[in-house]
Amino acid sequence: MEVVMSLMLEAIIITIVMLFIFAAAFVTLLLLALAMVPVERGMSKIIWESTAPKRRIEAQPGGTFRDFSSKH
């Protein structure tokens, strides 16, 4: 009977330790992800700005073909 109780106690302790290790690893990765949020936002902003289409320079309103041909 003592052997069975010691095996059960050992199994319970091992299970609790494994759950604690899992929870500690999860919390560590969560905190790392939260700490990296500003870096990710900055990199994302840089990438979006570099891949955005360039704005075209608008032609002056009111210009006609005759105005253009007289200048050139």
TIRO-2110 file (N, C-alpha, C; in Angstrom, 1 decimal):
// TIRO-2110
0.8, -1.2, 0.0, N, 1, A
0.0, 0.0, 0.0, CA, 1, A
0.9, 1.3, 0.0, C, 1, A
1.9, 1.2, 0.7, N, 2, A
2.8, 2.4, 0.8, CA, 2, A
3.5, 2.7, -0.6, C, 2, A
3.8, 1.6, -1.3, N, 3, A
4.4, 1.8, -2.6, CA, 3, A
3.4, 2.5, -3.6, C, 3, A
2.2, 2.1, -3.5, N, 4, A
1.2, 2.6, -4.4, CA, 4, A
1.0, 4.1, -4.1, C, 4, A
0.9, 4.5, -2.8, N, 5, A
0.7, 5.8, -2.4, CA, 5, A
1.9, 6.7, -2.8, C, 5, A
3.1, 6.2, -2.6, N, 6, A
4.3, 6.9, -3.0, CA, 6, A
4.4, 7.1, -4.5, C, 6, A
3.9, 6.1, -5.3, N, 7, A
3.9, 6.3, -6.8, CA, 7, A
2.8, 7.3, -7.2, C, 7, A
1.7, 7.3, -6.5, N, 8, A
0.6, 8.2, -6.8, CA, 8, A
1.1, 9.7, -6.4, C, 8, A
1.7, 9.8, -5.3, N, 9, A
2.2, 11.1, -4.8, CA, 9, A
3.3, 11.6, -5.8, C, 9, A
4.2, 10.7, -6.2, N, 10, A
5.2, 11.1, -7.2, CA, 10, A
4.6, 11.6, -8.5, C, 10, A
3.6, 10.8, -9.0, N, 11, A
2.9, 11.2, -10.2, CA, 11, A
2.2, 12.5, -10.1, C, 11, A
1.6, 12.8, -9.0, N, 12, A
0.9, 14.1, -8.8, CA, 12, A
1.9, 15.2, -8.7, C, 12, A
3.0, 15.0, -8.0, N, 13, A
4.0, 16.1, -7.9, CA, 13, A
4.6, 16.3, -9.3, C, 13, A
4.9, 15.3, -10.1, N, 14, A
5.5, 15.5, -11.4, CA, 14, A
4.5, 16.2, -12.3, C, 14, A
3.2, 15.9, -12.2, N, 15, A
2.2, 16.5, -13.0, CA, 15, A
2.1, 18.0, -12.7, C, 15, A
2.1, 18.3, -11.4, N, 16, A
2.1, 19.7, -11.0, CA, 16, A
3.3, 20.5, -11.4, C, 16, A
4.4, 19.9, -11.3, N, 17, A
5.7, 20.5, -11.8, CA, 17, A
5.6, 20.8, -13.3, C, 17, A
5.2, 19.8, -14.1, N, 18, A
5.1, 20.0, -15.5, CA, 18, A
4.1, 21.1, -15.9, C, 18, A
3.0, 21.1, -15.2, N, 19, A
2.0, 22.2, -15.4, CA, 19, A
2.6, 23.6, -15.1, C, 19, A
3.3, 23.6, -14.0, N, 20, A
4.0, 24.9, -13.6, CA, 20, A
5.0, 25.3, -14.7, C, 20, A
5.8, 24.4, -15.2, N, 21, A
6.8, 24.7, -16.2, CA, 21, A
6.1, 25.2, -17.5, C, 21, A
5.0, 24.5, -17.9, N, 22, A
4.3, 24.9, -19.0, CA, 22, A
3.7, 26.4, -18.9, C, 22, A
3.2, 26.6, -17.7, N, 23, A
2.6, 28.0, -17.4, CA, 23, A
3.7, 29.0, -17.4, C, 23, A
4.9, 28.7, -16.8, N, 24, A
6.0, 29.7, -16.8, CA, 24, A
6.5, 29.9, -18.2, C, 24, A
6.6, 28.9, -19.1, N, 25, A
7.0, 29.1, -20.5, CA, 25, A
6.0, 30.0, -21.2, C, 25, A
4.7, 29.7, -21.0, N, 26, A
3.6, 30.5, -21.7, CA, 26, A
3.7, 31.9, -21.3, C, 26, A
3.8, 32.2, -20.0, N, 27, A
3.9, 33.6, -19.5, CA, 27, A
5.1, 34.3, -20.0, C, 27, A
6.2, 33.6, -20.1, N, 28, A
7.5, 34.1, -20.6, CA, 28, A
7.3, 34.5, -22.1, C, 28, A
6.8, 33.7, -22.9, N, 29, A
6.5, 34.0, -24.3, CA, 29, A
5.5, 35.1, -24.5, C, 29, A
4.5, 35.1, -23.6, N, 30, A
3.5, 36.2, -23.7, CA, 30, A
4.2, 37.6, -23.4, C, 30, A
5.0, 37.6, -22.3, N, 31, A
5.7, 38.9, -22.0, CA, 31, A
6.6, 39.3, -23.1, C, 31, A
7.3, 38.3, -23.7, N, 32, A
8.2, 38.6, -24.8, CA, 32, A
7.5, 39.2, -26.0, C, 32, A
6.3, 38.6, -26.3, N, 33, A
5.5, 39.1, -27.4, CA, 33, A
5.0, 40.5, -27.1, C, 33, A
4.6, 40.8, -25.9, N, 34, A
4.1, 42.1, -25.5, CA, 34, A
5.2, 43.2, -25.5, C, 34, A
6.4, 42.7, -25.2, N, 35, A
7.6, 43.6, -25.2, CA, 35, A
8.0, 44.0, -26.7, C, 35, A
7.7, 43.0, -27.6, N, 36, A
8.1, 43.2, -29.0, CA, 36, A
7.0, 44.0, -29.8, C, 36, A
5.9, 44.3, -29.2, N, 37, A
4.8, 45.0, -30.0, CA, 37, A
5.3, 46.3, -30.6, C, 37, A
6.0, 47.2, -29.8, N, 38, A
6.4, 48.5, -30.4, CA, 38, A
7.4, 48.3, -31.6, C, 38, A
8.3, 47.3, -31.5, N, 39, A
9.2, 47.0, -32.5, CA, 39, A
8.5, 46.6, -33.8, C, 39, A
7.5, 45.7, -33.6, N, 40, A
6.7, 45.2, -34.7, CA, 40, A
6.0, 46.3, -35.4, C, 40, A
5.4, 47.2, -34.6, N, 41, A
4.6, 48.3, -35.2, CA, 41, A
5.5, 49.2, -36.0, C, 41, A
6.7, 49.5, -35.5, N, 42, A
7.6, 50.3, -36.2, CA, 42, A
8.1, 49.7, -37.5, C, 42, A
8.4, 48.4, -37.5, N, 43, A
8.8, 47.7, -38.7, CA, 43, A
7.7, 47.7, -39.7, C, 43, A
6.5, 47.4, -39.2, N, 44, A
5.3, 47.4, -40.1, CA, 44, A
5.1, 48.7, -40.7, C, 44, A
5.2, 49.8, -40.0, N, 45, A
5.0, 51.1, -40.5, CA, 45, A
6.1, 51.4, -41.6, C, 45, A
7.3, 51.0, -41.4, N, 46, A
8.4, 51.2, -42.4, CA, 46, A
8.1, 50.5, -43.7, C, 46, A
7.6, 49.2, -43.5, N, 47, A
7.3, 48.4, -44.7, CA, 47, A
6.1, 49.0, -45.5, C, 47, A
5.1, 49.4, -44.8, N, 48, A
3.9, 50.0, -45.4, CA, 48, A
4.3, 51.2, -46.2, C, 48, A
5.1, 52.1, -45.5, N, 49, A
5.5, 53.3, -46.2, CA, 49, A
6.4, 53.1, -47.4, C, 49, A
7.2, 52.1, -47.3, N, 50, A
8.1, 51.8, -48.5, CA, 50, A
7.4, 51.2, -49.6, C, 50, A
6.3, 50.4, -49.4, N, 51, A
5.6, 49.8, -50.5, CA, 51, A
4.4, 50.6, -51.0, C, 51, A
4.1, 51.7, -50.3, N, 52, A
3.0, 52.5, -50.8, CA, 52, A
3.3, 53.1, -52.1, C, 52, A
2.3, 53.2, -53.0, N, 53, A
2.5, 53.9, -54.3, CA, 53, A
2.9, 55.4, -54.1, C, 53, A
3.8, 55.8, -54.9, N, 54, A
4.2, 57.2, -54.8, CA, 54, A
3.1, 58.1, -55.4, C, 54, A
2.9, 59.3, -54.7, N, 55, A
1.9, 60.2, -55.2, CA, 55, A
2.4, 60.9, -56.5, C, 55, A
1.5, 61.0, -57.4, N, 56, A
1.9, 61.7, -58.7, CA, 56, A
1.7, 63.2, -58.4, C, 56, A
2.6, 64.0, -59.1, N, 57, A
2.4, 65.5, -59.0, CA, 57, A
1.3, 65.9, -59.9, C, 57, A
0.3, 66.6, -59.3, N, 58, A
-0.9, 67.0, -60.1, CA, 58, A
-0.5, 68.1, -61.0, C, 58, A
-1.1, 68.1, -62.2, N, 59, A
-0.9, 69.2, -63.2, CA, 59, A
-1.6, 70.4, -62.7, C, 59, A
-1.1, 71.5, -63.1, N, 60, A
-1.8, 72.8, -62.7, CA, 60, A
-3.2, 72.9, -63.3, C, 60, A
-4.2, 73.1, -62.5, N, 61, A
-5.5, 73.2, -63.0, CA, 61, A
-5.7, 74.5, -63.9, C, 61, A
-6.5, 74.4, -64.9, N, 62, A
-6.8, 75.5, -65.8, CA, 62, A
-5.8, 75.6, -67.0, C, 62, A
-4.8, 74.8, -67.0, N, 63, A
-3.9, 74.8, -68.2, CA, 63, A
-4.6, 74.1, -69.4, C, 63, A
-4.3, 74.7, -70.6, N, 64, A
-4.9, 74.1, -71.8, CA, 64, A
-3.8, 73.6, -72.7, C, 64, A
-4.1, 73.0, -73.8, N, 65, A
-3.1, 72.5, -74.7, CA, 65, A
-2.4, 73.7, -75.4, C, 65, A
-3.1, 74.8, -75.6, N, 66, A
-2.5, 76.0, -76.3, CA, 66, A
-1.5, 76.6, -75.3, C, 66, A
-1.8, 76.6, -74.0, N, 67, A
-0.8, 77.2, -73.1, CA, 67, A
0.5, 76.3, -73.1, C, 67, A
0.3, 75.0, -73.1, N, 68, A
1.4, 74.1, -73.1, CA, 68, A
2.3, 74.3, -74.3, C, 68, A
1.6, 74.3, -75.5, N, 69, A
2.3, 74.4, -76.8, CA, 69, A
3.0, 75.8, -77.0, C, 69, A
2.4, 76.8, -76.3, N, 70, A
3.1, 78.1, -76.5, CA, 70, A
4.3, 78.2, -75.6, C, 70, A
4.4, 77.5, -74.5, N, 71, A
5.6, 77.5, -73.7, CA, 71, A
6.7, 76.6, -74.3, C, 71, A
6.3, 75.6, -75.0, N, 72, A
7.3, 74.6, -75.5, CA, 72, A
7.4, 74.7, -76.9, C, 72, A
END
